[in-house]
Amino acid sequence: MVRMTAEERRESVVRAAMTEFARGGYNGTSTEAIARRVGVSQPYLFRLFPNKQAIFLAAAHRCLEETHDLFAEARRDATSPEETLAAMAEAYQRLIAEDPDKVLLQMQIYVAVAAAEAAGDREFGSSVRDAWMRLWDSVHIPLGADQAETTRFWAYGMLINTLVSLGFPAGHRVWEGFYVAARPE
């Protein structure tokens, strides 16, 4: 039997949490489901993380960090803001096709932060906002710090996230107004 280190188990928990929270949201996901997906007991899960909120935040930060890295890799060889925009849009389109749970988790992150804010918990959203601003800047700066272009990129992205989350298939008329590169395959 191969023994995993605590750090390897922690990584497994974050990965499992990303999937579980993407599909069930913060309130609809039990730590028991995460533990079961990883193959550990719930008490062991809480030896790795102090509580459910810490697990969610680790999953949320990982999701945003991986999206940041996706954009960074996509724009690596771009030589202009136009090439950068096209490369990041294409990379995001691949992400949607290959890992739709990541899009769903992004949507769940926004819902969880809004719910926490409504309940008076500003700290929960603060760390997520910090991570999201890093993601914003990873698009804004390479696009020449053009506010309008950055806003357009994120507006398209959010509309895409919404349509994917709602389950609109490729070829549906809602996708007709999109640039060809932004349409699902």
PyMOL commands that set and color helices and strands:
alter all, ss='L'
color gray80, all
select helices_A, chain A and resi 6-28+31-38+42-48+52-74+81-98+100-118+122-140+147-165+173-175+180-182
alter helices_A, ss='H'
color red, helices_A
deselect
rebuild
show_as cartoon
